[in-house]
Amino acid sequence: MFSKRPEQTPVPAPRNRRASDKSMSSGSTFSVIGADVTIKGDISATTELHVDGRIEGDISCASLVQGEGSTVHGAVTAESARLAGTLDGSITARELVILKTAHIHGDVHYEALTIEQGAVVEGKFSPKGAGKPAAPAKADKAAAGEEPKLSLATS
């Protein structure tokens, strides 16, 4: 009571957190498939997937970043994709960037598309929703925000 020593309060022990708790709170997780990795089978990810290796199967993810030396043999479905390697299959993405080192052998479905000069694509380009009945007038499509965007990147 009359001591000159400061009162010490106990320090709470750190709470053990599971890996899933950490990833849910940070929201910045991603998965990497290294250059020395080959996967045979389909891949599904809810976050960003960075591929530098070889995939033989379909990929479904929120965001795909494909490295220059990587190869994917299968269909890719993603909200956004940035392709720099070889893709042997179709790609469906809301926002798609095809870099100059990319080689795509398959159909490309997109809402917004950017292609660097030098990229190789052997397949059909079609904006997402192209299979739906046509709108009465082009102005109506633009007003509804359905007009696909295409831009050509220069190096």
C-alpha positions in Angstrom: 0.0 0.0 0.0 2.7 2.5 0.9 5.4 0.8 -1.2 7.3 3.0 -3.8 7.4 0.1 -6.3 5.0 0.6 -9.2 2.2 -1.8 -9.3 2.7 -4.5 -11.9 -0.3 -5.6 -13.9 -0.2 -9.0 -15.5 0.4 -9.1 -19.2 -2.2 -11.3 -21.0 -0.7 -14.2 -22.9 -0.9 -13.9 -26.7 -3.9 -15.7 -28.1 -3.2 -18.6 -30.4 -4.6 -17.9 -33.8 -5.2 -20.5 -36.5 -3.9 -19.9 -40.0 -7.4 -19.5 -41.2 -8.1 -16.7 -38.7 -5.1 -14.8 -39.9 -6.0 -15.1 -43.6 -9.6 -14.1 -43.0 -8.6 -11.0 -41.1 -5.9 -9.8 -43.5 -7.6 -10.6 -46.7 -4.3 -10.5 -48.6 -3.5 -14.2 -49.1 -2.3 -15.7 -52.3 -0.9 -19.0 -53.5 2.2 -19.5 -55.6 3.0 -22.5 -57.8 6.8 -22.4 -58.3 8.7 -22.9 -61.5 9.8 -26.4 -60.5 6.2 -27.6 -59.7 4.0 -29.6 -62.1 0.4 -30.2 -61.1 -1.9 -32.7 -62.9 -5.5 -31.9 -61.9 -7.9 -29.1 -61.6 -7.1 -26.1 -59.3 -9.7 -24.0 -57.4 -8.7 -21.0 -55.3 -10.7 -18.2 -53.7 -7.8 -15.7 -53.8 -5.0 -14.8 -56.1 -3.0 -17.6 -57.8 0.5 -17.0 -59.1 1.7 -19.7 -61.5 5.3 -20.1 -62.6 5.2 -23.8 -63.1 3.2 -26.3 -65.2 -0.5 -27.0 -64.8 -2.3 -29.8 -66.6 -5.9 -29.2 -65.6 -8.5 -26.4 -65.3 -8.0 -23.4 -63.1 -10.7 -21.4 -61.3 -9.6 -18.5 -59.1 -10.4 -15.0 -58.1 -7.2 -13.6 -59.8 -4.5 -15.3 -61.9 -1.0 -14.1 -62.5 0.8 -16.3 -65.0 4.6 -16.1 -65.1 6.5 -15.9 -68.4 7.9 -19.4 -68.3 4.8 -21.1 -67.1 2.5 -23.5 -69.0 -1.2 -24.2 -68.5 -3.0 -27.0 -70.4 -6.7 -26.5 -69.5 -9.4 -23.9 -69.2 -9.0 -20.8 -67.0 -11.8 -19.0 -65.3 -11.0 -15.9 -63.2 -12.3 -12.5 -62.3 -9.0 -11.0 -63.4 -6.0 -12.5 -65.2 -2.6 -11.4 -66.3 -1.1 -13.9 -68.7 2.6 -13.9 -69.7 3.2 -17.6 -70.4 1.7 -20.4 -72.5 -2.0 -21.3 -72.2 -3.4 -24.2 -74.2 -7.1 -23.8 -73.5 -9.8 -21.2 -73.2 -9.7 -18.2 -70.9 -12.7 -16.5 -69.3 -12.0 -13.4 -67.3 -13.8 -10.2 -66.4 -10.5 -8.2 -66.7 -7.9 -9.7 -68.9 -4.3 -8.6 -69.6 -2.3 -10.5 -72.2 1.4 -9.6 -72.1 3.7 -9.6 -75.1 5.3 -12.9 -74.0 2.0 -14.8 -73.8 1.0 -17.6 -76.2 -2.7 -18.5 -76.0 -4.1 -21.4 -78.0 -7.8 -21.2 -77.3 -10.8 -18.9 -77.2 -10.7 -15.7 -75.1 -13.9 -14.5 -73.3 -13.6 -11.1 -71.5 -15.3 -7.9 -70.4 -12.2 -5.7 -70.4 -9.2 -6.7 -72.5 -5.7 -5.3 -72.9 -3.2 -6.9 -75.2 0.4 -6.0 -75.5 2.0 -5.8 -79.0 3.7 -9.1 -79.7 1.3 -11.4 -77.8 0.2 -14.5 -79.8 -3.4 -15.6 -79.6 -4.8 -18.5 -81.7 -8.5 -18.6 -81.1 -11.7 -16.5 -81.1 -12.2 -13.3 -79.1 -15.6 -12.8 -77.7 -16.9 -10.4 -75.1 -18.7 -12.1 -72.1 -22.4 -12.2 -72.8 -22.0 -12.3 -76.6 -24.2 -15.3 -76.8 -27.2 -13.4 -75.5 -29.8 -11.9 -77.7 -28.7 -8.6 -79.2 -29.9 -5.3 -77.7 -32.2 -3.2 -80.0 -29.7 -0.4 -80.3 -26.0 0.1 -79.6 -26.7 3.2 -77.6 -28.8 1.1 -75.2 -25.9 -1.3 -74.6 -23.5 1.5 -73.9 -26.0 3.1 -71.5 -26.5 -0.2 -69.7 -22.7 -0.5 -69.3 -22.6 -3.7 -71.3 -20.2 -2.4 -74.0 -17.0 -4.5 -73.9 -13.8 -2.6 -73.5 -10.7 -3.3 -75.6 -7.4 -1.5 -75.4 -4.1 -2.1 -77.0 -1.0 -1.6 -74.9 2.2 -0.4 -76.4 5.6 -1.1 -75.0 
